[in-house]
Amino acid sequence: MNANWIKNQSEEKILKQILEEYYSDKYEIEYFIKSDDGGRHIEAKVIGQHNAAELRLRIPINYNGWRTVVVFTPLEVFLKKKED
């Protein structure tokens, strides 16, 4: 399958597919379509460095022709924000 054809698919459809395939009961994962110098990609965002490390082992670097990036919010920042 041509990677360019896949990237022309609906962003909603690809986000739904990756959400169904890579979810976790242990932590919440948010998926976004983003863009940077390397082009469009799927960004998976979680809270906590440990959760991000686990997710990086599960999600392939390329998912159906899309580059994937896993980012995290440090747990300490999240907890401080809730206390305010």
C-alpha positions as CSV (number, residue, x, y, z in Angstrom):
1,M,0.0,0.0,0.0
2,N,1.3,3.4,-0.9
3,A,2.1,5.5,2.2
4,N,1.0,8.7,0.4
5,W,-2.4,7.2,-0.2
6,I,-2.7,6.3,3.5
7,K,-1.8,9.9,4.6
8,N,-4.6,11.2,2.4
9,Q,-7.1,9.2,4.4
10,S,-9.2,11.1,6.9
11,E,-7.3,12.1,10.0
12,E,-10.3,11.1,12.1
13,K,-10.2,7.5,10.6
14,I,-6.4,7.0,11.3
15,L,-6.8,8.4,14.9
16,K,-9.7,6.0,15.5
17,Q,-7.7,3.1,14.2
18,I,-4.7,3.8,16.3
19,L,-6.8,4.4,19.4
20,E,-8.6,1.1,19.0
21,E,-5.3,-0.8,18.4
22,Y,-3.1,0.9,21.0
23,Y,-5.1,1.7,24.2
24,S,-4.2,1.1,27.8
25,D,-6.3,0.3,30.8
26,K,-3.5,1.6,33.0
27,Y,-3.2,5.1,31.7
28,E,-5.0,7.5,29.3
29,I,-3.5,8.1,25.9
30,E,-4.4,11.1,23.7
31,Y,-3.7,11.0,20.0
32,F,-3.3,14.0,17.7
33,I,-2.2,14.7,14.2
34,K,0.6,17.2,14.3
35,S,3.2,18.6,11.9
36,D,6.8,19.5,12.3
37,D,9.9,19.8,10.0
38,G,9.6,16.1,9.1
39,G,5.9,16.5,8.0
40,R,2.7,15.3,9.5
41,H,2.7,12.6,12.1
42,I,0.7,11.0,14.9
43,E,1.5,12.2,18.4
44,A,0.6,10.0,21.3
45,K,0.5,11.9,24.6
46,V,0.5,10.4,28.1
47,I,1.2,11.5,31.6
48,G,4.4,10.2,33.2
49,Q,7.8,9.2,31.8
50,H,7.3,5.5,32.7
51,N,4.0,5.3,30.8
52,A,5.7,6.9,27.8
53,A,8.5,4.4,27.9
54,E,6.0,1.5,27.9
55,L,4.0,3.0,25.1
56,R,7.1,3.5,22.9
57,L,7.7,-0.2,23.2
58,R,4.2,-1.0,21.9
59,I,3.6,1.6,19.2
60,P,5.7,1.2,16.0
61,I,7.8,4.0,14.7
62,N,5.6,4.0,11.6
63,Y,1.9,3.2,11.8
64,N,0.2,2.7,8.5
65,G,2.6,5.0,6.7
66,W,2.4,7.7,9.5
67,R,5.4,8.6,11.6
68,T,4.6,8.2,15.3
69,V,5.9,10.3,18.2
70,V,5.3,9.5,21.9
71,V,5.4,12.5,24.3
72,F,4.7,12.8,28.0
73,T,3.8,15.4,30.6
74,P,5.9,14.9,33.7
75,L,3.8,13.5,36.5
76,E,5.2,16.1,38.9
77,V,3.9,18.9,36.7
78,F,0.5,17.3,36.5
79,L,0.2,16.8,40.2
80,K,1.3,20.4,41.0
81,K,-1.3,21.8,38.6
82,K,-4.1,19.8,40.3
83,E,-3.0,21.1,43.7
84,D,-3.3,24.8,42.7
